[in-house]
Amino acid sequence: MQAKPMTRNLQELQHKVEHAEHVTHITTQIHAASNLDQILLDLHKDILSLFDAEDLTLFAFDAEKKEIFSKLPHIDGVEEVRIPITEHSLAGFCAKYLRPVNIADAYNIPELQGIHPSLLHDTSYDKRTGFRTKQVLTYPIVADNKYLMGVLQLLNKKSGSRFTRKDEEAVDEIAKALGIAFFNLRKISKKNPTKFDLLVSNNRITQNELDQAMADSRKGMSDLESLLIEKHKIPKLDIGKSLAHFHKCPYIEYSERTIVDVELLKNLNVDYLKKLDRVTVVAADASSTKMCPIFSVNWLRRHRPKQLKNLQAEDSTKTTAQSSA
């Protein structure tokens, strides 16, 4: 009579051990991810397998745009879905208040309003995919128990009418691992500012397009400024403003009437200028508000021949002095 209960207990214990090992395996994969896409896309099915749910959506927090976003595989590539952090969606509400939401029926307005008077279920995903959302368990992904990193959302309980306390505990465990991973990846992804970040911020070019242009420039296809102007059709004025933003100095558009301060040309490297075909950057005197454009040797030869001659003489003198030393 006691054999069956003992067998059942052993089976339950074995199931718990296997589940714990599975959780550890997935957690290890989460922490080993080298970028956010690996978690949002590549690990989607593995993370979903931990839960009694039909589907799962992982959102990451975009600190600059104050939105949460997810990435979904699409026939033409990857689709990015962005959601504002408001009460107009369960995930947005969860991100705003950093509190879990457990709903038995996403379309039950009284149930939603029982949590918050303005809470709504965003039906756009259902309309776009044909999926019918019923039960929802939405959980905040945080770092240090206070910094929003994202949101984990389970959709439709496979067995039962709503997600249970046990489901919430399982989600909490994975959400903690995701919080640490997202936080570490954010630290890694924080790159040093570049001369053309303002072009990306102002939607003149995408980050991917800029990265590709930089890669093409490194291959010697052309200088970066020329690629931006000729291939990506970015006006010179916008490039000048982006350079000025990076160098933290005003931008002055070139004019034939511009008087170039001789003091600002003293330390120019003539050999470097010989490699240039066009205006490249704006130079500023660090000790004052003086500024001047830096031009190619050809431009100096046409427009400032006397200054170029002086520069070349100074450069020759420096070279001779270094050789003597």
N, C-alpha and C positions, 0 to 999 in steps of 0.2 A: 504493500500500500504506500510505503514511503519512497519507493523507487521513482515513481513519476514526478513527485514534487522535487526530488533531488536532481533528476535529469533536467527538469525545467529550470531550476536554479542555476545549474551548470551552463545551460544554453544561454540564459540571460547574462551570466557573468562573462561567458565567451564573447557574446555580442557586444557587451560594454567594452571589453578589452580591444576587440577589433575596431570598434568605433573610435575609441581613444587613439589607437594607432593611426587610423585614417585622418583624424583631426590633426594629429602631430605632423603627419606627412604633408597635408595641405598647408598647415601653418608654416612649415619649413619652406615650402615652395613660395609662399607669399613673401616671406622675409628675403628669399633669394632673388626675387624679381629685380631686374636692373632698370626697369622703367614702368610707368603707370599702365601703359597699354598691355603689358604682360598680365597684370592683375585684372584689368577691366575686360579684356578680351580672351586671352589664352587660358586663364584660370577660371573662367566663368562656370563651365560645366563641373569642374572639380569642386568648386565651392558650393554649387547648387546641390551636388550629391550628398552633402552633409545634412541636408534638411528635408523634411517631409513637405515639399512644396513643388508646384508645377513649374515655376519660373522664378528668376531672381534678377534684380537690377542693382548694379553697383554704381553709385554716383561719387565723383570726386569734387572737392570744393575748389572753385576758381577764386582765389583771394582778390585778384585785381578787378574782376567783373562782378564780384559778389553774387555768383551763381553756382549751382551744382550742375555737373554734366556727366553724361554717360556715353559710352561708345558701344555701338551695336554692329555686328557683322551685316554687311549688305551685299547684294549681288554685284554691285559696282565697286565694292571696297568696304569702307567703314563709315557708318552714319553716326554723327555726333548729335546728341540730344541735350539741350540745355533747359534748365528749369529755374525760374526766379525763386528766391528764398522768401516765400510768402505763404499765406494760409490757403492759396488757391490750388494746392496739390498736397497730397499726404507727405511726399518726400520733402517738399519745400517747407511745410509746417515743421517736420521733424528737424530739419536743418536750422530753422529759425529759433526754435525753443529748446533744441538739444534734448528732446524727450521722445521715447518710443511711442508708436501708435499701433494699436492692435484692433483691427476692424473686422467684423464678421461679414459685413456686406458693404462694399465700397459705394454702392448706389443708394444706400439707406441714408437719406438726408437727416432725419432725426438722430440717428446714431452718430453721424459726423458732427452735428451741432451740439451733441451732448459732450463732445470733447472741446470744441471751440465754436462759437457762434458763426465765425466766418470760414470755417474749414470746408473745403470742397475736394471732390475727387476729380483729378484731371483726366478726362476721357479721351484725350487726343491719341494716346498709345493704343487704346482699344479700337478706336476708329481707324487708325492707320494700319494695324496689324490683323484685325479681326479677332483678337484675343478678348475674352470676356473676364474682366477682373471681378473676383468675388471677395475672398478673404485677403487681407493685407496685413503684414507685420513689417513695419518700417522702424529702423533702428539707427541712431546717430553713430557715426564713426568719429571718435575724438582722440586727441593726444593730450596726455597729462590731465585727463578728466575735464578739460575746459576748452581746448582749441578744436574747432570744427575742421575735420579732414574730409568728411563725405557722409554718405548715407547708404545703408544696406536695406534693400526692400525685397521681402518675400511675397510672392503672389500665389494665391489659391492653395489652401491646405489640401493635401492628397487624401488624408483620412481624418474625417471629423468636420465639424461645422465652423471651427475657428482655430487659430493658432493658440497653443497652450503655454502654460508657464515653462514647461520643459523646452518648448521651441524657443522661447525668449532667452532662456539660459544658454542654449546652444548658439543663438545669434550673438549674444553678448560676448561669448568666448572668442568667436571669429572676429567680431567688430574690434575687439582690443588688439588683436594681431594686425588687422588692417590699419588701425590707427597708428601703430608704431611704424608699419611699413610705409604708409602714405607720408608720414612726417619725415622719415629718413630720405625718401625719394624727393620730397620737396627741397630738403637741404642740398641734396646732390644737384638738383636741376637749377638751382639759383646760379645763373652764370653772370660773369662780369658784363657790365653794359658795353654795347658796341656803338660805333658811330652812326649806325642807321636804325637804331631801335625806334626812333620817333616815326620813321616811315611805317613800321609795323603797327605801332600804337594808333596812328592816324589812318590805318587801313589803305595805305598807298601800295602796300605789298604784303604778302603773307610771310610768316616766319619760314615756312618751307621754301618759298621762292627766294627769300634772302639767303637762306643756307645754301641753296643750289647755286645762286649767283656767286657766293663767296667761294664755293668749291670750284666753280668754273674759272674764277679769277686765279685761284691757287694753281690751277693746271696751266696757266699762262695763256688762256684764251683771249683775255683782255683785262684791262684794269677794272676794278669793281665799279667805279663810278660810271665808266662807259657802258658796262653791261646794264646798270640800272637805268641809264638814260635811253640807250638804244633798244635794248631787248624788252625792258619792262615799262618803257615809255613814262618814266618818272620825270617830271619837270626839274630843271636845274635849281629852280627856286626852292623846291621841297628838299632837295639834297643839301643845299646850303643851310637851310633852317635846321635840318637834322644834325649836320656837323656842328653848327653853332650851339645846339642843345647839348650835344655830347661834350664840347669843349667849354661849355658854360660861359659863352661870350656872345655879344650881339652879332647878328648876321648883317653884313653890308654887301649888297649886290654890286658886282663889278661895273664900273663905268670908266670910260676913257679919260674922264676928268678927275678920276681919283688920284690924289697926290700920295705917292708912296713914301713913307718916312724912311730915310736912308738908314736910320738906326736899326730898323726892323729887318734889314737885309744883311746885316753884318755877319751873322753866323750861319747863313744858308750854305748848304753843302752843294757845290756846283755839280759834282759827279752824280748826285742823286737827282738834281734837276734835269740833267741831260737825259734821264730815263723817262721823263714825263712828256706827254704830248699836249696836255691841257691843264687848265686850272684844277687843282686837286683839293686843297684845304685852305682854311683861313688861319693865319698865324696871329697871335696876340702877344703883346709885350706883357710879361707877367707882372711887371712893376707898375703898370699904368693901364689906361683904357685905350692906348694906341692899338690899331689893328691894320693889317694890310693883307691883300690876297697873295698867295704864293703862286708864281707862274712858272711855266717851262722856260728853258733857255731860249727857245725860239721866240717866245713872246718878249722876253727881256731884250733879246737882240734887236727886235723890231721897235719896241716902245721905250726901252730904258738902256740903250747901248752903253752909255757912260757908266751906269751902275754895274752892268754886267762885266765891263772891262775891269772895274775896280774889284769886283768879287773874284774874278779869275786871277788877278794879280795877287790878292790876299791869299787865295787858296794855294797858288804856286809858292808863295813865301812860306806858308805853313808846312807844305810838303818838303821843301828844301831844308827847313829848320829841323823837321823830324828826322830826315835822312842824315843830317849832320850829327844829330844827337845819337 
